[in-house]
Amino acid sequence: MNKTGVPEMFGSMVFNDEVMRARLPKDVYNALHLTIDEGRELDTALANSIATAMKEWALEKGATHFTHWFQPMTGITAEKHDSFIVPQEGGKVIMEFSGKELRKGEPDASSFPHGGLRETFEARGYTAWDPTSYAFVKDNSLCIPTVFCSYSGEMLDKKTPLLRSAEAVNRQAVRILKLLGDTETTRVIPTAGVEQEYFLIDKSALEKRKDIAFTGRTLFGAAPPKGQQLDDHYFGAIRPRVMAFMCELNEELWKLGVLAKTEHNEAAPAQHELAPIYSNANTATDHNQLTMEIMKKVADRQGLACLLHEKPFKGINGSGKHNNWSLSTNGGENLFDPGKDPSKNLHFLLFLSAVVHAVDEHQDLLRTSAVSASNDQRLGGYEAPPAIVSMFLGDELTNILESFATGESYSAAPAQRMKTGVDAIPDFKKDTSDRNRTSPFAFTGNKFEFRMVGSSQSVSDPNVVLNTAVADALAIFAERLEKCDNIEEEIKAIIADTYKAHGRIIFNGNNYSAEWVEESKRRGLLNLATTPEALPCLKSEKSVALFERHGIFTETELVARCELQLENYVKVVMIEAHTMSDMSKKGIIPAVIGYTGQLAEVAAAKKSIGMDVENSVETKLTRYISGLTSDMFEKIEALDKAYAELPESESYQIQAEYCRDVVLSAMEDLRAVADEMEHNISREAWPFPAYGDLLYSV
């Protein structure tokens, strides 16, 4: 740990509110806060003053360059660095940074994913400063969080829709609160806490696995004798190399103001998790993007490789990203705090009902917010929620909502205490409901945990959907409340009506069970198992109407995002298929032929001295492996054929469905033979590090 104390270290590389208050003239600081809090325009003189203070602070932190740090639709971040130097007479330079440079940049918009919104010759794009997110210094550059749009105004990033959706839910939530008599709240802020799962393997092993290097996951790999059967890794003692990684990671994150709080081993060997304290959703999204980047950098410095793929190892738990979402007022009140008696807390139940309405009405959009070729491999196993969206409320809240719908009185169960039976350990009060780790969307006390998101994904997408869908539900409720004569009775009616219409989305049982799949069908819930099935929902008439109603996306932008993700799905699968074929032809087949040659030589030597080798181990093994080799070569040819026959269509939907149905199937067939082959040849002969080497090398 750095000798500097954590409080002194925390946020030391961030141009945060404390730094701004100390370095900006009072009138400039106040004007900036009007921009942040109320959306007031910041004039050029004030922007210049802020830029100068920001530059001087950044220089003190060792920065020589500045960059507009933005989040294009790649799912990762982008940077273009410019130095502060300005030439002077006599071959000298000075360090300058203007308000114009702070507020606007011009990256090439056609070179980033755009889903058909731009042509190659239409290159101009803009980045614009987001003053609600603090600037920071990283790698000797001042990083300025920005939005990113095309010359024609279409949004090409993940931050802009998130900010728009936050405004949408703020407008409708404040509208509701005013109707409920709250005259103090002026702003409602969506908050998020993002739990990040990841794997750590030895860097040397990564360098010997083209599949991990090119695709982020193992395309081959026989199951090791010991995987996670004993459940001994979860919350186990952290190994020294992993602890060293975590300590350095914490320091780097704390310097950048990331509230890294909890770290532990996860269920699978070599798998771990980091969880921060929650913050506003915009900051939480920025911080999670930083976290993923810095995880990889720190791992590399430690001689490790950090894998963020959702399913890096077949037969081993994959990695997710749990997005803990809530709404808080500017006065610090959590709108999803049930209070001591939730059955009488009508304000809480009204906002809870809005979420029930939103999740059921827009279950398809929640599913699309977690789609990817990699996440498809994780969802639905006994490690992650299925692709069926449902929500867990627990028995107490479910019974309360049901009592409103039926008109029957609700009687709370008597409070229970946990008794350990150990005199030295006092009894303690039990929670009113259990947790449900199988639910994709679970209420966990004062927030909702969306567990469907993949470990490598940006959390912008699910938060945009949640903010917008809940804003829409609140708008519907507000219209009813504005027309009613009795607010309290109308709230009760809204709660009852919502449960009757949308209660089907509530499921408190085992989401992993086959019975739930059948039950969800009876309820009329969607089961969008794969990305090609789910993505068309993003541009449906209902989805377009929702996002246009609240000013989040235009129909053109939604169509582009759908096409972009389908295109990405196709490219990912095709890269995997090509890598698999290449590894088979250049690695596995030559290695196996060499190994069978060695067996044949041993058999020939035995035969030369008169031994009967017809039924020898060498002969039997040679025959078996030769048969597998022939089978594998046929599977390689089938995969190459599938790869080559990708439909030449302008529709990425058609290509994505082909990849799902044909290419992925051919890949599975090839893998099955290769993994069986790995079980039957020597460890020394196999050309790649085995699962045991990868999972237990750190």
LINQUI-V314857 format. One record per helix or strand. SS is the DSSP state (@ for helix, = for strand). FROM is the first residue (numbers start at 1). TO is the last residue. If there is no record, write none. Layout:
ss:SS from:FROM to:TO
ss:SS from:FROM to:TO
This chain:
ss:@ from:6 to:9
ss:= from:14 to:15
ss:@ from:17 to:23
ss:@ from:26 to:38
ss:@ from:44 to:60
ss:= from:65 to:70
ss:= from:72 to:72
ss:= from:78 to:78
ss:= from:81 to:83
ss:= from:85 to:88
ss:@ from:89 to:91
ss:= from:92 to:95
ss:@ from:99 to:103
ss:= from:104 to:105
ss:= from:108 to:108
ss:@ from:109 to:111
ss:= from:124 to:129
ss:= from:135 to:138
ss:= from:141 to:150
ss:= from:155 to:155
ss:= from:157 to:157
ss:@ from:159 to:179
ss:= from:188 to:202
ss:@ from:203 to:206
ss:@ from:210 to:215
ss:@ from:240 to:255
ss:= from:260 to:265
ss:= from:271 to:276
ss:= from:279 to:280
ss:@ from:281 to:301
ss:= from:304 to:307
ss:= from:320 to:329
ss:= from:334 to:334
ss:@ from:342 to:344
ss:@ from:346 to:361
ss:@ from:363 to:368
ss:@ from:373 to:376
ss:= from:388 to:388
ss:= from:391 to:392
ss:@ from:395 to:406
ss:= from:417 to:418
ss:= from:428 to:429
ss:= from:441 to:443
ss:= from:448 to:450
ss:= from:454 to:454
ss:@ from:460 to:483
ss:@ from:487 to:505
ss:= from:506 to:506
ss:@ from:514 to:523
ss:= from:527 to:527
ss:@ from:531 to:539
ss:@ from:541 to:549
ss:@ from:555 to:608
ss:@ from:617 to:644
ss:@ from:652 to:678
ss:@ from:691 to:695
